[in-house]
C-alpha cells in the first residue's frame, strides 16, 4: 500500500487495475494508511474505508477474495475481469487455497462466466459451500457441483443471472407479511362487495397501465387488457410463445410481432430537428435470444421447490428484467406490468381472484416509478456507444450484453415492494371502503326518496364532488323534481356516511 490516505481494495482496485468498463458496484472498499473504520454515502453507493490491517495484499487473488468477503458477489465485474485477467494468475490463486471457500467460489464462477476450464483437479474432500450467502442474497435451491464442491444457488445461469441483495428494507417488507395483510382486508368484506371492487380494479389497472405510457386506450383495448389480467393466475405467460401472443393481444394489431425484435430500440425524446435525448438503450437484437432464454430459465428456477425467493422479488426480477430487455417493438411497458401480476398471482401472493392495481400506484407515483427504472438506466447509459441516423435508427457500436445479463435488481425489488404495499394499504382499502359507504348511502337516500339506481348514483357522486351538498346547477339539471326538504334529507344521509361528525 502506498502513502496515500487510502487505496481502493476489492472490486474498486480490480476495476482500476484492469480498466474495466462496468456499472459501479453498490459497495466500494478502500483501506486507509492511517485512521479507523468509516462508512460514507455518495450518489446512492456505499463507500467503506477499513483500517490498514485490512489491506489484502497486491495480487489478483488477494483482491478477488477481499471483494467476495466485503463487497459481495458482482457477476458483471467478475465477467469483465475474467476476460482481461491472466488465467494463470486465477489458477495460481485457486491452487494456493484449494479447499478455501472463496477460492472454490471464484474457481466455479470463472468457469461459469467464461466457459473455460481451469487446469485444476476436482476437489474430492470437504463440505459443500453455497455460492451465494443465503443471509445476504435471495437464492434458488442449491445444485451441488462436485468439481468445486459448491452449491450453485444463483437465481439464473450464464445467459442471464440477476442478483438481489437482502437489504434491511427488503427484510422489513418481508416481515410485514403483505400477503397476509391483503387476505385480512379481503376477508372483512362480503363476496358481493369484492366482486364489484375487482370489476373496478381490473379496469383501473388496465387504464393506468396505458396512461403510464401516455396512451388513451379505447374501450375495446381496455376490455382486451382486462380479459388478459383475468387470465393472470391461470397461465404462466413467461414463455416465449406466450409472451409473443401477449404482445399481439396488447398492442394495435398492425404492430404485433412474430418474434423478438430485429431492430435496435431505445427510449428517448426529440429535443430539436434530428436531435434525440436518449434515456435508455436496450440490448442489441442479436443478444436478445440468449438473454431471454436465460431469463426464462431464471424464472423457472425461482419458481422451483427450495428457492428462497419472495414472490415480490421474483416478480421484480422478471418484470423489470423484461422491460430492460425491451424484446418487442411495442408494448414492452404494458407487458412488464402484466408480468408482475402474472408472477404474483401464480405464486399465490394474493387471495384467488384478487388483482392489485399496481399500475395505478405507479401512475400516481411516477417519480418513484421512473426512479426505479433509472436505477439501472442512469449508470448504464455512459457505457453504451451508439449512433443514430437521419431516420432515427440506432446502431449500438460496442458489446453490451453483459450489462443486461448480470443486473443487480435490488433497487427494483425495493420499489416494487413499496408499490404493492401502497396498493394494498391504500388503493384496495379505499375502493372497498368506498363501495361499503356507497351501499350505506344508497340505502339511506332510498329511505327518503325511492329513486332509480341511476339517479341515486348520480346524486351521491354530485354531493361528493361538492363537499357533501348538491350544487344549484346540478339540482336544476338533474333533480328539479325534488323539493327542498327531500334534498336536505338526502344530503344529510350522504354526509352521515362519508363525513360523520
N, C-alpha and C positions, 0 to 999 in steps of 0.2 A: 504494500500500500504506500502511495506517495505522501508528500507532506501536505496535500490539500486538506481542507476541513472535513470533507467526506468524499468517498469514492462510491460509484454505483456498484451494486452487487446483484447477483442472481440474474434475472431476465434483463434488468437495466444494463448490466455490464455486458451481457451477451449481445444485446441489440446494438450497443455502441461498437463493440469489438468487431462484429461481423457485418455492420452497416445493414441491418435487417429493415426491410420496409414492412411495417406491421401496424396494426391498431394497438395503441398502448395497453399494457396490462392494467387491470384495475388497481393493482398494488405494486408500488415501486420501492425497492430497497436500496439503502446506502449504508455504508459503515464509516463512522467518524473516526478521525485520528485522535480526537480528544472529546471529552464530554460524555454524557449519558444518553440513554434511550429517549427518543421523542417521536411523536407522530404528527404529521402535517397533512392538511387537506388542500388540494389545488385542482381546480377545474373538474371536480367530481371524483378525482382519483386520490388514493391514499398513498402518502409518501412516508415510509417508516425508516428512521435513522437509528442504527444499532451502534453500540459501543465497540471499541477497537477489537475486543476479544472475539467478536463475531466474524471477523474477516476470514472468508473460507479458504483463501489461497488464490493462486493465479491461473490454474489450469481450467480448461473447458469443463472437465468433470466436477471440479470444485464448485463452479458457479451453477452448473446444472443441478447438482444436489441441493445447493443453497436455495435455488429457485423453487424446487418442489417442496422444500421444508417451509419456506417463509412467504413465497409469492403465489403458491397454488399451482394448478396444472393448466397451463395455457397452451392448447394444442396448436393454435396458429403460430405462435412464436417458435414452438418446437419444430413444426413442419418446415418453416422457413429456415431455421437454424440448421436442421439436418441436411438441407440441400447445399449448405455452404461450409459447414464444419468438416474437417478431415475425418473420414470414417475411422482411421486408425487411432485417433485421439478418443473417440467414443469407445472403441473396442478396448483401449488401454484402461480407461476408467472402469468399465464393467469388469474387466479381468482383475482389477485391483481390489474389488469388493464383490466377488461372485455371488455371495449369499446376502448381500445388503439389500434391504427392501427398496431403497431409492435407485440403486444400480439396476435391479431387476425391472423396475418400472420404466426407467429410461431405455433399457435394452428392448423391452417389449414395444414401447412407443416408437422407437427408432424403426423397428422392422414393420410396424403397422403403418406408419406415416410415409415411409419411403418405399416400401415394397421390397427392400433389400434385406438380405440375411447376413448378420454379423458372423465372422469366423470364430464362434464360441460354442463349446459343447453345452448341451442341455444341462440344466440344473437337475440333480437327482435326489437331493435331500433338502429338508427344511419345510417349514409350514408355507402354505399359500398366503399371499398378501393381496389385499384389494388394490386395484389400480387407482381408484379414487377413494379418498377417505369418506365413508358414508355420513359422518357427522359434519362434513364440510360441503358436500355436494349431493344433489339429487342423483340417484344411481339406478341403473337397471339391475336385474338379477345377475349375479356374477357367473361368468362362464370360465371354468378352470382352463388354464393354458399350461400344459405340462412343461413346455420348453423353458419358460422363465419361472414357473410355479407362481403365477399371478392369477387373480380372478379379474377378468375383463368385465367391469361393471359400468362401462361408458354408456351414455344414452344412445349412441349411434355407432357407425363404423367409419372406415376411412373415406367413404364417399360424402358423408355428412355426419358430423359429430359435434353437436352443441354442448355447452356446459351451463349449468345453473347452480350458483352457489347458495348454500343455506345461510342467507343473511339473517340478522336479527329481525328485520321487518318480515321476511317470509316465514320465519318460525312463529312470530307473533300472529300472523294471519292464520297459519295452520292451527294454532292453539285456540283461536277464536271460533273454530268449527262453524264456518258459514253455512255448510250444507245442513247441519242440524238446526241452525237458526232459521233457515228457509223452511224446513219441514215444520217447525213450531209455528211459524207465521201462517203457513198454508192451512194447517190443521185447525186453526182458530176460526176459520170461515166455512160457510156451507158450500156444498158441491155446486149449487146453482150460482153463487157469487163467484166462485173460482172459474167456472166456465165463462161467465161474462167477462171477468177480468182478463182471462187468457185470450179471448177473442180480440179484445182491445190491444193487449200487449203484443200479440203477433203482428198486428197491423202497425203498431207504433215502431216495433223493431224493424220491420220492412222499410217503412218510410224513412226512418232515421239512417239506416244503412245507405240508402240512396243519397240522402241530403248531406251526409258527410262529404260526398264527392260532388256536391252542388248540382245534383240531378233531381229534377222534379218528376217522379215516376207517375205514369198513367195509372188509373185504377186497375187496368189489366195486368200491368207489370207488378204492381203491389200485390195483387192476388196471387200471381205466379210465385212470388217470393214467399208469401205466407204459406203456400202449399209446400214449398221446399222446407221451410222451417218446421212444419208439422211432421216431416219425414226424418228430422234430425236424430231422433232417438231410435229409429228403426233400422237405419242403414249406416254402414261405415263409408263415408264419402271420400276418405283419404286414400284412394286408389286411383291410378292413372285414368282408367276408363270412366270412373265415377266423377272425377274432377273435370274431365273434358265435357261430360254430359251436363254437369252442374254449370260450367261456364256457358254452354249453349242455352241453358234454360234461364240464365241470369241476365244476359246481355241482349241487345237488339239482334234479332235473328240474322241480320246482314253481316254481323261481326262475330259470329260463332267460329271457334277454332276446331280443327280436326285433330290437332296435335299441339304440343308445346310450340310457342312462338319460334319463328325463324329469323325475326328481326331484333335488333338491339333496341330495347325500350328504356325509357327514363322518365322521371318525374321532374317537370320544370315549368317555367312560365316565360312568356315573351316579355322582354323589357323594352325592346325597340325593334325596328325593322331588321330582320335577320340576326337578332341577338336574343339568346336564351339565358335565363338564370336556372341552372340545373341544381335541383335539390337532392336527387338520388339517382344513381345509375345501378341497374340490375345486372345480374351475371350475363356473360356473353352467351348467345344462343347455343353454341357448341358445348358449353359446360352444363347446360340445364339437365340433360338426360341423367347424368350420373348424380348430380345434386339432388334431383327429385327422387331418384331411386333410393339414394341414401336416406332422404328424409322419410320416405315411406317405411324403410327398414327401421328407422329410429322410432317411428310411430308404433310399429308392431312391437318393438322391444319395450317401449314404455307401457304398452297395453298388456304385456305378458305377466304371468304369475311371478311374484317375488320382486317386481320392480318397486322401488321406493320413491315413486314419483306421484306427487299430489295431482289430482285431476286438473286443477287450475294451472299448475306448472306444465303439465302435459299439453293443455290447450294453448298455452302461451308459446311453447316450443313449435308446435306445428302451425298454429295460426299466424304468428309473427314470422316464423320461418318461411311460410308460403308467400306472404306479402313481400318479403325481402327478395325472394326468388323472382317474383313477377312472371310466372310461367306463361301467361297468356297476353294477347294483345290488349284485351279489355276485360273488365270485371274483376280484377285481382283483389281490390279492396273489399268488395262485397263478398267474394268467396272467402277471403281471410276471416271476415267477421262471422260468416256462416260456419266455417270450420270450427271456430271457438265453441259455438253452440253444439255442433256435432259431437265434439270430444266430450264436453261436459255432460251431454245427455247420455252418450254411450257409456261413460264411466259412472253413471248413476249419481252424479253430484246433486242434482235437483230431483224432487219427487216426480214420478212419472207424469208426463203431460205438461209439466211446468216449464215455461221458457223465460229466461231472463232477457229483458230489453237492454242488453249491454250497449248496443249501438246508440241507444237514446242517451245513456250516460256519457259515452264518448263524444256524442254531438254536443251535449251540454257542457262538457269539459274539454273542448277542442284543444286548448293549450296543453293540457296534460296528455291528451292522446297524441298530439304532434310531438311532444317531448319524448314519448315512448318510442316513436319511430326514429326520431333524430338521435336517440342514444346510440343507435347503430350507424345511421347515415352520416352524421356530422364527422366522426373520426374516420369514416370510410372514404369520404369524397376526396380529401387531399391525396389519396393513394391511387386513385383511378385516373389514368391518362386517356383522354378521348378527344375526338374531333367531331364537328357537326357540319354537314354540307348545306348548300343553299336550300335544299328541300327539307331540312330538319332531320335528316337521317344521321344517326350517331354511329361512330365506329370506336370501339374500345381498343386501344393500342397495346396495352400491357396484359400480362397474365393476372387475372383477378380471382380465379375460382376459389382459392384457399381462404380469401377474406369472407366468403359466404359459407364455406364448408365448415369452418371451425369458429362458430359465433358464441360469444358469452351472452346468453339471453336472460341473464339475471334481472336487468332493469325492466325488461318487458314483462317478466313474470310478476315483479312487484307492482307494476302499473295495472296489469290485468286483475290481480287480487283486489286492488283498490276500486277499480271499476265495478267489479262484481259485488264487493261489499256495499257500495252505494246503490247498486241495482237492487239488492235485497232489502237493505235498510230504508231506502227512500222510495225508489220507483215502484217496487212491488207493494210495499206497505201503503203508499199514497193511493195507488189505484184501488186496492182492496178497501181502504178506508173511505174513499170517495164513493164507491158503489154501495157500501153499507149505509153511509149517510144519505145517499140519493134515495135508497129504498125507504128510509125512515121519513125523509122529507116528502116523498111522493105520497106515502100513507097519510101524513098529516095534512097535506094540501087537499087530498081527496075527501078528508073529513069536512072540509069547508065547502068545496065545490067539486062534484064528481065530473071532471072534465076528461076529454080523450087523452090518452097517454102522450100523444104528440104535443099537446098544449101544456100538459104538466111539465114535461121535459123542457120545453121552451121557457116556461115561467121560471123554473128553478135556475136554468142557465142564465137568464136575463138578470135575475136577482144576484147571482154570484158574481156576475160581471160588473155590478153596480153597488157593491158593498152591502148586499142584503136587501136592497129595495128595487122596485120596478121603476124604471125611468118613465117620464111622461111620454116620450116618443114611443117607446116600446109598448106602453099601455094603449096608446091611441092606435098603433098599428095592428096589435095582435089581441088585446084584451079589453076592447071597448065594451064588451058585453058584461063585464064585471062591475059591481058597484064599489064604492069606497070602503065599506065595511068588509066585503069579501077580499079585496086586495090587501087591506091592512092585516087581516087574519092570516092570509096565505103568506104574506111577507114575514109575519111573526113566526109562522111554522118553519119556514126555511131558516130564519135566523137562529131559532132554538136548536136546530140540528147542527148547523155549520159554525155558528158563533154563539155557543151557550154562554150565558152570563155567570 
